[in-house]
Amino acid sequence: MTQKLKIAFIKARWHADIVDQALIGFRQDMQQSGRETEIVTYDVPGAFEMPLLAKKLGQSGDFDAIVAAALVVDGGIYRHDFVAQAVVSGLMQAQMETGIPTFSVSLTPHNFQPSAEHHGFFHAHFVKKGAEAAQAVRQIADLKI
């Protein structure tokens, strides 16, 4: 019998209607897998705030894994690249410092526009990415390291 997993799921609120789809995909995949899971959600203003919260949650010892989801879009200024790099590096650092597996569903498209076509694509894509994160969480948990 596999252990019940307790997962912290951090969601950035920029483009919340899209980002929230990652949690939906994550939950659906976990449920379909039959793996008993408790998911505790945390909302943060934006992607930049995720690494610190991931570190604090990892240090708590309360979670088997942490998942962080965000959509960082290119608004035509350099901030996009800096934010994306800082988030990914910060999540990796949190994982390495706490020993708690930390997964990123943080996407940084270069061509996102607030159009119906792009919204629909990323809405569906985040469901898929959430499911992929659930699969990765189970794979790492099953390694029992």
Contacts in CASP RR format, 6 or more apart in sequence:
PFRMAT RR
TARGET T0000
AUTHOR 0000-0000-0000
METHOD contacts of the structure
MODEL  1
MTQKLKIAFIKARWHADIVDQALIGFRQDMQQSGRETEIVTYDVPGAFEM
PLLAKKLGQSGDFDAIVAAALVVDGGIYRHDFVAQAVVSGLMQAQMETGI
PTFSVSLTPHNFQPSAEHHGFFHAHFVKKGAEAAQAVRQIADLKI
2 35 0 8 1.000
2 36 0 8 1.000
2 141 0 8 1.000
2 142 0 8 1.000
3 64 0 8 1.000
3 141 0 8 1.000
4 36 0 8 1.000
4 37 0 8 1.000
4 38 0 8 1.000
5 35 0 8 1.000
5 36 0 8 1.000
5 37 0 8 1.000
5 38 0 8 1.000
5 64 0 8 1.000
5 65 0 8 1.000
5 137 0 8 1.000
5 138 0 8 1.000
5 141 0 8 1.000
6 37 0 8 1.000
6 38 0 8 1.000
6 40 0 8 1.000
6 62 0 8 1.000
6 63 0 8 1.000
6 64 0 8 1.000
7 26 0 8 1.000
7 37 0 8 1.000
7 38 0 8 1.000
7 39 0 8 1.000
7 40 0 8 1.000
7 63 0 8 1.000
7 64 0 8 1.000
7 65 0 8 1.000
7 66 0 8 1.000
7 67 0 8 1.000
7 137 0 8 1.000
8 40 0 8 1.000
8 41 0 8 1.000
8 42 0 8 1.000
8 54 0 8 1.000
8 57 0 8 1.000
8 58 0 8 1.000
8 62 0 8 1.000
8 63 0 8 1.000
8 65 0 8 1.000
8 66 0 8 1.000
8 67 0 8 1.000
9 23 0 8 1.000
9 26 0 8 1.000
9 39 0 8 1.000
9 40 0 8 1.000
9 41 0 8 1.000
9 42 0 8 1.000
9 66 0 8 1.000
9 67 0 8 1.000
9 68 0 8 1.000
9 69 0 8 1.000
10 41 0 8 1.000
10 42 0 8 1.000
10 43 0 8 1.000
10 44 0 8 1.000
10 50 0 8 1.000
10 53 0 8 1.000
10 54 0 8 1.000
10 57 0 8 1.000
10 66 0 8 1.000
10 67 0 8 1.000
10 68 0 8 1.000
10 69 0 8 1.000
11 19 0 8 1.000
11 20 0 8 1.000
11 22 0 8 1.000
11 23 0 8 1.000
11 41 0 8 1.000
11 42 0 8 1.000
11 43 0 8 1.000
11 44 0 8 1.000
11 69 0 8 1.000
11 70 0 8 1.000
12 19 0 8 1.000
12 43 0 8 1.000
12 44 0 8 1.000
12 45 0 8 1.000
12 46 0 8 1.000
12 47 0 8 1.000
12 49 0 8 1.000
12 50 0 8 1.000
12 68 0 8 1.000
12 69 0 8 1.000
12 70 0 8 1.000
12 71 0 8 1.000
12 106 0 8 1.000
13 19 0 8 1.000
13 43 0 8 1.000
13 44 0 8 1.000
13 45 0 8 1.000
13 46 0 8 1.000
14 45 0 8 1.000
14 46 0 8 1.000
14 47 0 8 1.000
14 70 0 8 1.000
14 71 0 8 1.000
14 72 0 8 1.000
15 71 0 8 1.000
15 73 0 8 1.000
15 122 0 8 1.000
17 123 0 8 1.000
18 71 0 8 1.000
18 119 0 8 1.000
18 122 0 8 1.000
18 123 0 8 1.000
18 126 0 8 1.000
19 69 0 8 1.000
19 70 0 8 1.000
19 71 0 8 1.000
19 126 0 8 1.000
20 126 0 8 1.000
21 123 0 8 1.000
21 124 0 8 1.000
21 126 0 8 1.000
21 127 0 8 1.000
21 130 0 8 1.000
22 67 0 8 1.000
22 69 0 8 1.000
22 105 0 8 1.000
22 126 0 8 1.000
22 127 0 8 1.000
22 129 0 8 1.000
22 130 0 8 1.000
22 133 0 8 1.000
23 39 0 8 1.000
23 41 0 8 1.000
23 69 0 8 1.000
23 130 0 8 1.000
24 127 0 8 1.000
24 130 0 8 1.000
25 126 0 8 1.000
25 127 0 8 1.000
25 128 0 8 1.000
25 130 0 8 1.000
25 131 0 8 1.000
25 134 0 8 1.000
26 39 0 8 1.000
26 67 0 8 1.000
26 105 0 8 1.000
26 130 0 8 1.000
26 131 0 8 1.000
26 133 0 8 1.000
26 134 0 8 1.000
27 39 0 8 1.000
27 134 0 8 1.000
28 127 0 8 1.000
28 131 0 8 1.000
29 130 0 8 1.000
29 131 0 8 1.000
29 134 0 8 1.000
29 135 0 8 1.000
30 37 0 8 1.000
30 39 0 8 1.000
30 134 0 8 1.000
30 138 0 8 1.000
33 134 0 8 1.000
33 135 0 8 1.000
33 138 0 8 1.000
35 138 0 8 1.000
40 63 0 8 1.000
42 53 0 8 1.000
42 57 0 8 1.000
44 50 0 8 1.000
44 53 0 8 1.000
46 70 0 8 1.000
47 70 0 8 1.000
47 71 0 8 1.000
47 72 0 8 1.000
47 83 0 8 1.000
47 84 0 8 1.000
47 87 0 8 1.000
47 106 0 8 1.000
48 83 0 8 1.000
48 86 0 8 1.000
48 87 0 8 1.000
50 68 0 8 1.000
50 70 0 8 1.000
50 87 0 8 1.000
50 91 0 8 1.000
50 106 0 8 1.000
51 68 0 8 1.000
51 86 0 8 1.000
51 87 0 8 1.000
51 89 0 8 1.000
51 90 0 8 1.000
51 91 0 8 1.000
51 93 0 8 1.000
51 94 0 8 1.000
52 94 0 8 1.000
54 66 0 8 1.000
54 68 0 8 1.000
54 90 0 8 1.000
54 91 0 8 1.000
54 94 0 8 1.000
54 95 0 8 1.000
54 102 0 8 1.000
55 93 0 8 1.000
55 94 0 8 1.000
55 97 0 8 1.000
55 98 0 8 1.000
57 63 0 8 1.000
57 66 0 8 1.000
57 100 0 8 1.000
58 66 0 8 1.000
58 94 0 8 1.000
58 98 0 8 1.000
58 99 0 8 1.000
58 100 0 8 1.000
58 102 0 8 1.000
59 98 0 8 1.000
61 98 0 8 1.000
61 100 0 8 1.000
63 100 0 8 1.000
64 100 0 8 1.000
64 101 0 8 1.000
64 137 0 8 1.000
64 141 0 8 1.000
65 100 0 8 1.000
65 101 0 8 1.000
65 102 0 8 1.000
65 103 0 8 1.000
65 137 0 8 1.000
65 140 0 8 1.000
65 141 0 8 1.000
66 94 0 8 1.000
66 95 0 8 1.000
66 100 0 8 1.000
66 101 0 8 1.000
66 102 0 8 1.000
66 103 0 8 1.000
67 102 0 8 1.000
67 103 0 8 1.000
67 104 0 8 1.000
67 105 0 8 1.000
67 130 0 8 1.000
67 133 0 8 1.000
67 137 0 8 1.000
68 87 0 8 1.000
68 91 0 8 1.000
68 102 0 8 1.000
68 103 0 8 1.000
68 104 0 8 1.000
68 105 0 8 1.000
68 106 0 8 1.000
69 104 0 8 1.000
69 105 0 8 1.000
69 106 0 8 1.000
69 126 0 8 1.000
69 129 0 8 1.000
69 130 0 8 1.000
69 133 0 8 1.000
70 87 0 8 1.000
70 105 0 8 1.000
70 106 0 8 1.000
70 107 0 8 1.000
71 106 0 8 1.000
71 107 0 8 1.000
71 108 0 8 1.000
71 109 0 8 1.000
71 112 0 8 1.000
71 122 0 8 1.000
71 126 0 8 1.000
72 80 0 8 1.000
72 83 0 8 1.000
72 84 0 8 1.000
72 87 0 8 1.000
72 106 0 8 1.000
72 107 0 8 1.000
72 108 0 8 1.000
73 80 0 8 1.000
73 108 0 8 1.000
73 109 0 8 1.000
73 112 0 8 1.000
74 80 0 8 1.000
74 108 0 8 1.000
74 109 0 8 1.000
74 110 0 8 1.000
74 111 0 8 1.000
74 112 0 8 1.000
80 108 0 8 1.000
84 106 0 8 1.000
84 108 0 8 1.000
87 104 0 8 1.000
87 106 0 8 1.000
88 104 0 8 1.000
88 106 0 8 1.000
91 102 0 8 1.000
91 104 0 8 1.000
91 106 0 8 1.000
92 102 0 8 1.000
94 100 0 8 1.000
94 102 0 8 1.000
95 101 0 8 1.000
95 102 0 8 1.000
101 137 0 8 1.000
101 140 0 8 1.000
101 141 0 8 1.000
103 133 0 8 1.000
103 136 0 8 1.000
103 137 0 8 1.000
105 126 0 8 1.000
105 129 0 8 1.000
105 130 0 8 1.000
105 132 0 8 1.000
105 133 0 8 1.000
107 122 0 8 1.000
107 125 0 8 1.000
107 126 0 8 1.000
107 129 0 8 1.000
109 122 0 8 1.000
111 118 0 8 1.000
112 118 0 8 1.000
112 122 0 8 1.000
END
